[in-house]
Amino acid sequence: MANILDTKQKLVQRIKARRREGKLSQSVLSQRAMVSLGSVKRFESTGEISLTSLLRIAAVLGYEGDFDRLFERKNYQSLDEILNEK
């Protein structure tokens, strides 16, 4: 569970950094993403947000394509599976 919390915290910090690099206030980000200001503030303080809101924020920041690759890699169970797929 600690690994999940660490991952969530790192994601929040990266998104907050991208927002700041773009010189966007939380308010402007919420307006552009069509996400409530409360959701943006809650996300940046707790990491909690709906998937839809997270995708909207990612789109405003220019990172929506990163989600296209999520879970793309197959989880192989053996070397034979890898070799047979090629």
Summary of the structure (lengths in Angstrom):
residues: 86
radius of gyration: 16.5
end to end distance: 35.1
largest distance: 51.8
contacts: 185
relative contact order: 0.11
helix: 70%
strand: 0%
